[in-house]
Structures are given as structure tokens and as C-alpha cells.
Amino acid sequence: MRTSFLLLLVIGVVAVVQAATMPAAPTFGLFGEPRPRPLDRRRIQGLGKWAEAEHAKRSANDEIIFGGLRPLKNIYHPKIQGLGQWAVAEHVKRANDGLKFGRVVGGEDQLVAGMNYFLLIQALNGNGGNGLYKARVYEPLEESPNNTRELVSFGPAN
């Protein structure tokens, strides 16, 4: 009994001594995430311009909620219709099913590290019949290094 207690005491002392002599790890945050990239002046100005453009699209009493879904205020806006047209074209490139864009008939947006658009699209299928499709398009901030639009998902709206 006494020897096991002494052995545990020695192991504990050795662990404390080793921890005290080790250099501190270059980590940031509780779980050791890497230190975030500092914002330079150009990036801050770009974020400011982007925020002003988003603000101009919204009405005075419309609140921007980061991460929250909001219904699109104007589905007839050329940008929204263009996103829908791009989503159908991108889907056709991947699936080669002959869909033809009709119009965006509804949707929501979500402000994240860019903008997620959840669109409800009316399109003509290969048989010439109207169909409703759901598309999720991610558009990053203008100042992000990989500034490319991405079709996250596309499928029938059942």
C-alpha cells in the first residue's frame, strides 16, 4: 500500500516538473484554435463596403441577424433572379438533365461568413412541365481569398 502511494506521488511530481519546464504552445482560445488572421486596412474597408451594400438592400426597420434566416424582401431583384438562373445552369452542368430556368418564386437568405441563399425556383423539366426546385447558393464576402460562388445543394421541392 505504501509503495503504491509513493509511486503515485513520484509520478505526480515528475508530471508537474515536466509541465513546468515545457515551453508554452502557441495556441489561441480554449481548445487550441490557431490565432485568427488580423484584419488589415484593405480588408476592413472591403467589409465596410459590403455591409453598406447589404444595409442599402434592407428597409430601415429590417434587422440583420447573423446566422438567422430571413425571407427575401424582393425576389424580383435582378441579383436574386440571376442567382436562380446561375443555380439552374450549374445544376445542368453537373446533372445534364435539361432543366430550363423559369424564375425565382421565393426564398430566404442567411448572413454567415458570406451569404447563404435558399431559393425556390420554378423551372421547366426535360418533358416541358413546370417543376419547383430548391437550391442553396453560398456567396462569400468580396474580400475573401476564394471569392467563388458555390451551389451547395439543388433538388426537387417536395
ChimeraX attribute file (.defattr): number of C-alpha atoms within 10 A of each C-alpha:
attribute: neighborCount
match mode: 1-to-1
recipient: residues
	/A:1	6
	/A:2	6
	/A:3	8
	/A:4	9
	/A:5	10
	/A:6	11
	/A:7	12
	/A:8	11
	/A:9	12
	/A:10	12
	/A:11	12
	/A:12	12
	/A:13	12
	/A:14	12
	/A:15	11
	/A:16	11
	/A:17	11
	/A:18	10
	/A:19	11
	/A:20	10
	/A:21	8
	/A:22	8
	/A:23	7
	/A:24	8
	/A:25	7
	/A:26	9
	/A:27	11
	/A:28	11
	/A:29	9
	/A:30	6
	/A:31	7
	/A:32	10
	/A:33	10
	/A:34	10
	/A:35	10
	/A:36	8
	/A:37	6
	/A:38	7
	/A:39	10
	/A:40	8
	/A:41	9
	/A:42	10
	/A:43	14
	/A:44	12
	/A:45	13
	/A:46	15
	/A:47	17
	/A:48	12
	/A:49	13
	/A:50	16
	/A:51	12
	/A:52	11
	/A:53	11
	/A:54	12
	/A:55	14
	/A:56	10
	/A:57	11
	/A:58	14
	/A:59	9
	/A:60	8
	/A:61	6
	/A:62	11
	/A:63	10
	/A:64	14
	/A:65	11
	/A:66	11
	/A:67	13
	/A:68	11
	/A:69	16
	/A:70	17
	/A:71	14
	/A:72	18
	/A:73	15
	/A:74	14
	/A:75	19
	/A:76	14
	/A:77	11
	/A:78	10
	/A:79	11
	/A:80	19
	/A:81	20
	/A:82	14
	/A:83	21
	/A:84	29
	/A:85	19
	/A:86	17
	/A:87	25
	/A:88	24
	/A:89	17
	/A:90	15
	/A:91	19
	/A:92	14
	/A:93	11
	/A:94	9
	/A:95	10
	/A:96	10
	/A:97	11
	/A:98	16
	/A:99	21
	/A:100	17
	/A:101	19
	/A:102	17
	/A:103	19
	/A:104	23
	/A:105	15
	/A:106	18
	/A:107	21
	/A:108	17
	/A:109	20
	/A:110	20
	/A:111	19
	/A:112	15
	/A:113	13
	/A:114	16
	/A:115	17
	/A:116	21
	/A:117	25
	/A:118	24
	/A:119	26
	/A:120	23
	/A:121	27
	/A:122	22
	/A:123	21
	/A:124	17
	/A:125	15
	/A:126	11
	/A:127	8
	/A:128	11
	/A:129	9
	/A:130	15
	/A:131	15
	/A:132	18
	/A:133	18
	/A:134	20
	/A:135	23
	/A:136	22
	/A:137	21
	/A:138	23
	/A:139	19
	/A:140	19
	/A:141	19
	/A:142	15
	/A:143	15
	/A:144	13
	/A:145	8
	/A:146	9
	/A:147	12
	/A:148	12
	/A:149	15
	/A:150	15
	/A:151	19
	/A:152	13
	/A:153	13
	/A:154	19
	/A:155	13
	/A:156	11
	/A:157	12
	/A:158	7
